[in-house]
Structure formats: C-alpha cells, structure tokens
Amino acid sequence: AKREVTLRGHLWPVYSCAFSPTEEAHVLGGGGAGGDGVAILWDRRTGGRVATCEGHTGTVCGVAFSPTGTHIATASDDRTVRVCDLRELKRPAALLTGHTDA
C-alpha cells in the first residue's frame, strides 16, 4: 500500500525539490517568492522537519544533494549559493558568491 506524506513548512511557493541519494530518506525543498528564502529538509517517511537552511535574502530557486548525500547546495536569486554539511547542521553554510546576473 502506498502512503502519502504532505511536507509542510514553506510560507511561499516551492520552486525546487530534491531527494537524497542515501537511505536517510530526506527531501529538500526550496522556495521563498515573497520572503522566506529558506530550504527545508524533511524526513520523507514521517513528513517531519529535520532542518531549516536559512540565510538567503531572495527566493531559493534550486536545491541539490551531493552524490554522497552528506552536503546540500541551495541557489538563490540573491546571486549566491550556500553549501551545508548535513553532518554539522549547527555550523553556518559556506557562502559562494560571484554571479553578477540572477
């Protein structure tokens, strides 16, 4: 039997979603047109929030997992990419800058 889980938490539309390549069963979603500018990591089995990745000042329009599933990258129309190590979520994300056009 299939089980449907609704992943809740974004205040604005979700523009990107990715599934973890590992057994951790994580889903990453990014959104924010209008202001939340966050990516949320959920447990796809329970629908529970695992972490919120904050820091973008614009819409999160792209999200991705590393091939090993240990890192996530979020891209925003604020012209930055943030990279988080899922093993150290308390540590701030690495910030990649340099784009001059969104």
C-alpha positions as CSV (number, residue, x, y, z in Angstrom):
1,A,0.0,0.0,0.0
2,K,1.3,3.4,-0.9
3,R,1.5,6.1,1.8
4,E,1.2,9.7,1.0
5,V,3.0,12.3,3.2
6,T,2.5,16.0,2.9
7,L,5.6,18.1,3.6
8,R,4.6,21.4,5.2
9,G,6.6,24.4,6.3
10,H,7.1,26.8,3.4
11,L,5.2,30.1,3.6
12,W,5.5,30.7,-0.1
13,P,5.6,28.5,-3.3
14,V,8.3,25.8,-3.6
15,Y,10.4,26.1,-6.7
16,S,12.8,23.2,-6.3
17,C,12.8,19.8,-4.7
18,A,15.5,17.0,-4.4
19,F,15.5,13.5,-3.0
20,S,18.6,12.3,-1.0
21,P,20.6,9.6,-2.8
22,T,21.1,7.8,0.6
23,E,19.0,5.7,2.9
24,E,18.4,8.8,5.1
25,A,15.1,9.3,3.2
26,H,15.5,13.1,3.1
27,V,13.7,15.6,0.8
28,L,15.0,19.1,0.3
29,G,12.7,21.8,-0.9
30,G,13.4,25.5,-1.6
31,G,11.1,28.4,-2.1
32,G,10.5,31.9,-1.0
33,A,9.0,34.2,-3.6
34,G,7.8,36.8,-1.2
35,G,10.3,36.4,1.5
36,D,11.0,33.2,3.3
37,G,14.2,32.4,1.3
38,V,14.8,29.1,3.1
39,A,15.3,25.5,2.2
40,I,13.7,22.9,4.4
41,L,15.0,19.3,4.9
42,W,12.3,16.8,5.7
43,D,12.1,13.1,6.6
44,R,10.0,11.8,3.7
45,R,8.9,8.8,5.7
46,T,7.3,10.9,8.5
47,G,6.9,14.3,7.0
48,G,8.8,15.7,10.0
49,R,11.2,18.7,9.5
50,V,14.8,17.7,10.0
51,A,16.4,21.1,9.5
52,T,15.8,24.6,8.0
53,C,18.6,26.1,5.9
54,E,18.4,29.9,6.2
55,G,20.5,32.8,5.0
56,H,19.4,33.6,1.5
57,T,17.8,37.1,1.0
58,G,16.0,36.0,-2.1
59,T,14.0,33.2,-3.5
60,V,15.6,29.7,-3.3
61,C,15.2,28.5,-6.8
62,G,17.5,25.5,-6.8
63,V,18.4,22.7,-4.4
64,A,20.6,19.7,-4.7
65,F,22.2,16.9,-2.7
66,S,25.9,15.9,-3.2
67,P,26.3,12.4,-4.7
68,T,27.2,11.0,-1.2
69,G,24.2,12.8,0.4
70,T,26.3,14.5,3.0
71,H,26.0,18.0,1.6
72,I,23.3,20.2,0.2
73,A,23.5,23.2,-2.0
74,T,20.9,25.9,-2.3
75,A,20.9,28.5,-5.1
76,S,19.0,31.8,-4.8
77,D,18.1,34.8,-6.9
78,D,20.1,36.8,-4.4
79,R,23.0,35.6,-6.6
80,T,24.5,33.2,-4.0
81,V,24.9,29.5,-3.4
82,R,25.1,28.1,0.1
83,V,26.6,24.7,0.8
84,C,25.7,22.9,4.1
85,D,27.3,19.8,5.6
86,L,24.4,17.7,6.9
87,R,26.7,16.1,9.5
88,E,27.3,19.6,11.0
89,L,24.0,21.5,10.6
90,K,24.8,23.8,13.5
91,R,27.7,25.2,11.5
92,P,26.9,28.1,9.1
93,A,26.7,27.2,5.4
94,A,29.6,28.0,3.1
95,L,28.7,31.0,1.0
96,L,29.6,31.1,-2.7
97,T,29.3,34.5,-4.4
98,G,30.4,36.0,-7.7
99,H,27.4,35.8,-10.0
100,T,26.5,39.3,-11.4
101,D,23.2,38.3,-13.0
102,A,20.5,36.2,-11.4
